[in-house]
């Protein structure tokens, strides 16, 4: 008898779970089949509140056009966007939030839709080595949010996301600059100059990036290599440019982990400047 009782104790929770799942599925199917759209709308809200975003999303997608022009339309669009967002479908989430703030620019959820649209795109931004079109759009979306809602409580979070996205753009440029540097004079191309231009453009566009030091040392290395492999009549001028770059690097990054390297390059550049003849035409 005790054995049977213990077995029932183990089976009972399973039976309850199965029963609840069956009841839940049956109820959801009834919601899908009903033509009572008010009931469906309330069910969608209930599923959303319970974290059942797939069910809520399915119902809302059916209701969006049906509810258009009613007092429930506005909330249904925003809720649908949040369903996509919670399910990590960030492309559809952003598109739905855009639909909301385009349709309801002064709506209750306009501020949140602007922010969530940008954040969804940011979360969908690929790694730095890949195409960054989505990253640029995310930045634009969040910058527009900040312009429209400068006093928003979400301002700091938006600023932080933008900085993270900008660092990703800089990292992509850093990868490109490193590639140019590693290519060197491959196939007769002066890729050191391309490295300098790429790194300088990144620093100009994003002067406060956390990759400033990495870009700066790449510029210094590339300028030295460019001088080293230069034709003789351009060497003196290019080595002087290297020396100037070394001094600037030491001022900007006095505690840099590359400081010894910069000082070594400075010594080499100054040695070459002393040894090289002065050339009238160094252009």
N, C-alpha and C positions, 0 to 999 in steps of 0.2 A: 504493500500500500504506500509506504514511504517512497519507494522507487518510482511509482506512478506519479506521486505528488511532485517529486523533484523534476521529473520529465516534463510535466505540465508547466511547471514554473519556468522552464527553459523555452518551451514552445510558445507560451502565451504572449510574450513580447513580440515574437516574430509574427504571430497571427494578427496582433493589434497593428503592427507596422504595415503588413500586407493589406489589411482592411482599410487603414487610413489612406494608403496609396491608391487603392481601388476607388475609394470614395472621392478622393481628390481628383483622379483622372476622370471619373464620371461627371463630377461637378464641372470640371474644365471643359469637357466635351459639350455639356449643356450650355455653357456660356458661349462657346463657339457657334452653336447651332441656333441660339435664340435670335429673334429679330427685335428684341427689346433693347434698343441701343443705350438707353439710360442705364439699364441693368449691366450691360456690357462695359459701359464706361466705369461704373462703380466697381465692377469686378477687376478691371484693369488697374484701377487705383489700389485696390486691395492687394492684388498680386505684387504690385510695385512696392507697397509698404512692407510686404513679407519678404522682399528680396527675390521674388520669382520673376526676374526681368525678362526671361524668354517668353513666358506666358503673357506678361503685360505688353511686351513689344508686339507680339502677334496680334493681339486684340486691338491695340492702338493703331497699327498699320491699316487695319480694316476700317477703323472709325474716323481717321483723319479727315478724309473727304466728306464723310457723312455728317460730321460735327461742324464742318466749316460754316461760319456765320452764326454759330450758337455761342452761348457763354462758356461752353466747355472746350471750345476749339483751341483757345490759347494755351490752357494748361495741358491739353493732350499733346500738343506739339513739343512743349518743353519736356514733358514726362517721357515721350518717345526718345528724345535726344539723350536723356539720362539713362534710359534702358540700354541704348547702344553704348554709351559711355561706360556703364557698369559692366557690360559684357566685353569690354575692350575692343569694340568695333569702332575705332577712333575716326576713321574716314566718314562713316555714316553718321556718327555722333556730331562731328563738326558740320557736316552738310545740314543736319536737322536743326542744330542750334542757329546756323546762318538763316535757315528758312524762318525760324522763329523771329529773330531780331529784324529781319527784312520785312516780315509781315506785321510784326508788332513792335515797331521801333520805340514806343513808349510803354511797352507792356510791363507787367509785374516782374517778369523774368528776363527783361532785356539785358540788364547788367550781367547777370549770371550767364546768359546765353553767349554774350560777347566773350566773356572770360573763358568759359568752358570750350567754346569753339577753338580759341587759340591754344588752350591747354591740351585739348584732344589732339590737335595737329602736332604739338610739341612731343606728346607721348608717342606719336606715330613717326617721329623724325628718325631716319635711319642712322647707322653708325657713320662716323666721320669720313670713312673711305668711300662711301657711296654717294650718289647724287643727292644734293642738299636742297632741291626745289621745295620740298615740304617744309624744311627748316626756315627758309626765307618767308614762306607764306605764313607760318606760325608766328614769326617775329612781327610781320606786318599786322596780323590779326590782334596780337597782344598790344602792340603800339597804338593801334586804333582804340582799343579798350581803354588804355591809359589816357588818351586824348579826350575821350568822351566821359570818363569817370576818374578824373585826377584825384579825387578825395576818397576813392573806394577803399574799403577795408582790405580788398584783395590787391591793392597796389604793390605792396612789398613782394608778394608771391609772384605777381606778374613780372616785376623787375627782375627777380631772381631767375625766373624761367628764361627771360630774354637773355640775361648774361650767360646762362648755361648754353643756350642755343648759339649765341655768338661765339663762345669758346669752341663749340663744335665746328663752326665755320672756319675759325682760325686754325684749329687742329687739322682740318682738311688742307689748308694752305701750307701748314707746317710739313705735312706729309709730302706735298708737291715740292716744296723747297728742298727737303732732304733728298728727294728723288733726283732733282736737278744736280744737287751737290755730288751725289754718288755717281751720277753719269759723267761728271767732270768734262773732259774734252772728247767724249765718245763721238766717233764718226766726224771728228773735226769741228764739232759744235762747241761753243763756249757756254756750257750749261751753268757755269759758275755765275755768269751775269744774269741768267734766267733765275737762278736761286736768289740772288740779291734783290731783283725786281719783285719776285713773288713775296719774299719775306718783308720787304719795305712796304709793299701795298697792304699786306695784312696788318702791319703795325700802324699804318696811316688810318686804315678803316676801323681798327679796333685797338686803340692805344692803351686800353686798360686791361687787356687780356692777360690771363695767368701764364700765357706762353710767350710773353715778351722776351724773357731772358733767352729762351731756346731759339727764338727767331733772331735775336741780336747776335748770338755767338755764331749762328749760321752765316749771317751777313759778313761778320768778321773773317771767318774761315774762307768764305768764298772770295772775298776781296783779296785775301792773301794769295790764294791759289791762282786767281786771275792775274795778279801781279807777277807771280812766279813763272807762269807760262806765257807771259806777255812778250810781244816783240820788244826789242831793246829800246827803241826810242820812246816807248810808252811806260817803260818800267819805273823810272824815277817818280813820275807823277802818280802812278798806281800804288807804289810803296808808301808815298806820303799820305795817300788816301787811307791806306791800311793803318798807318801810325795814328792818324786823326780818329779813325774808327776805334782803335785800341784805347786811346785816351777817353773817348766818349763812353766806351763800355765800362771802363774802370770807375768813372764818375757815376754812371747810372746804376751799376751793380757792384758796389764796393765789397760786398760779402758773397759774391758769386762763387759757385763751385767751379766755374770756368776761369777764375781770376788768374791762376798760374799759367793757363794756356794763353790767355790774352797778353800777359806780360812777356811770355816767350815769343809770341808773334810780334810784339812791339820791338823787342830786341833784334829779332831777325830783320824786321822792316827797316829799323834805323841803321843797322849794319849795311844793308843793301843801298840805302840812300846815300851813305857816306862813300861807298865804293863806286857807285854808278856815276858816269860823267854827266854833267849838266847838258841837256839838249834843248836847243832853242825851240824846236817845234815838237811838242809832246802830244799834240792833238791826234 
